[in-house]
Amino acid sequence: MSMATEANPGSKHNIQASRQAYYEKIRGYNLAPLWEVLKGLVTPEPKTQMVPAVWKFPQVEKLMLEAGEVITAEEAERRVLVLENPGDPGKSKITNSLFAGIQLIMPGEIADVHQHVASAIRFVLKGEGAYTAVEGEKSNMEHGDFIITANWAPHDHGNTGKEPVMWLDVLDMPTVNHFQASFAKHFDEKMQNVNHEDGDSFERYATGVLPDGMPAVTNRSPVINYPYRKMKPVLERLRKTGDIDKRFGARVRYANPINGGPVLPTMGAHLSLLPKGFKGEPYRSTDGTVFCVAEGSGVTMVDGQPLEWGVNDVFVIPPWKRYSHEVKGNADAVLFSISDRPAQEALGIWREGN
């Protein structure tokens, strides 16, 4: 403390009053003092308002079926219940960069064709008989399938079966809207013309050969559907050979077969088999991650908070929260996960730790 302040205790009050008057003055010029907010902008470690949360499928399924009675797919355009992070309700976000929701389509319904800048993925939860048509390929939806709708790809959904079908939607809408770059378009027809049979893009691009002379697609995968029935055997082979990570179990990364990169520039996905009795080591990273349970049951500890999960449950781990998985029961578990890691890696800001 200066001698002037010691001699005149009121001078500190005068200084604060002068500063406040100055701040009010510069506000009129659309200016603000960085020194008043710097500590909140440049933090020693990531800070987030998002919190760990789990959505139990038996509860969500019941509410989704009620939604099927309240509104039609045509009226809703997309009949989706948003998974809102409890730490930031009302913002249609599950993490700061990702939207997530559960979508329902009833027998005989069509969700009309449209396109938008936001990229989307579907992870099929329950039911048979539905399809997603993307860029001319009509892909049947089965439990555990990972279906991609890339930026501006026309897409529509339908259910020609006899039972309700539900899936997890994850979109990068918050990221797109952060850049204020959202565009969308609706079509006159309800369904797009399809000229590729189910599984065409997988067989064309993901079987070790590539069509000669094809246009180069580097920033996103040309595969529409990564079928679970083809992904699960890969996990089984990893387990049999002992390729089990102490944090993630036997894990594969969904890849763009053209260059081995992420399936989308803004979102990347993994599929993990956690063997019976698995107790994972702790891990954390800067990408907030959405998990969906394809098989089994267990608990994930997040900074000491338990998230118990079972088949088709969805849970979220916010950025830089330390977590570890543990399998319960007498069976293996399989977890699907998706995050904004590719976007963070492209910007050079992604980090991981334990």
C-alpha positions, 0 to 999 in steps of 0.5 A: 500500500502506498504512503498516499493511501495510508495517509488518506484511506479515502483515496482508494475509494476515490480511485475506484470511483474514478475507474468506474466513471471511466468504465462508464465513459468508454462503454459509450464508445463500445469499449471495455477494460480487458483487465477486469475480465481477463482472468475469466477469459484466459483460465489455467484449465478448461471451465465449463457450465456443462455437467455430467448427465445420463438419460435412461432409455426406459424413461425416454422411450415411454415419453417418446411414444407419448410424443407419437400420440401428441404430434405427427412426424409431418407436423413436427418435421422431425419428432425429436426430444432434445437432450438438454444438459442440466448445466445449461438448460433451454439452449438445445445443447448436450455439450457446448458444441453439440446438439443431441436428441432422440428421434421417433418415427412411427410405422407408415410415417415419412420425415420429409427430405431437407438439407442443412449446413449442420452435419448429423449422425444417427445411432440406432437404438430400437426398432426395425423397418425404418430407413434413412435416405442420404444423397441417393442411398436408402439405408435400412436402420438396425440397432447399433448402426452409425449413419452419417448425414454430412454437411448439406446432404439431402436426407429423409427418413421413413418407416415401412415396418410395423413398429416404432423406431428410435435413434440418437441424433447428434448434430454440430448445430451449436458449432455452426450457429457459433459461426452464424453460418446456418443454412437450410433448404426444404424440397417440394417432394417428400422423398428424394429419388434413390439410385443406390441400394442399401449398403452401397457406399460401404461396399464401394468405399470401405472394403479395401478398394476404391472406385477408380477416377472417383472425385476426391472426398477428403473432409468427410467420409463417403460412407453413409452407414457403418453397420453394427453387424460389421463393426462388432466382429472387429471389436471381438477380434481385438479382444481375442488378441488382447488389444484392450486399452486400459482406459477404453477397452477394445476400441475402434475409430470410425474412419474416412476410408479415403484418407483415414481421417475423421468421418466428419470435420466437426465430429468424430466417433468411436466404438468400444467393447469393454470386457466383462469385469472391466475396470478402466483407468481414469482419463480426461480430454478437452472434447465433451463426449456423448456416449450411447450404450449398445450392449451391457451395463455399467457405471462411469465415475465422473470426478467422483459422481457415478453415472449408471447405464444400461442398453440404449442409455445416453450419457455425457462427459463434459470437457476436462472431466476425469472419468473411468468406466466399469462394467457390471453384470456377467456380460461385455458392454459396448459403448458408442461415443461421439465428440467434437475432437476433430474440430479441436484437433484441426484448431490445434487446441485438443488435449488429453490427460489422466 
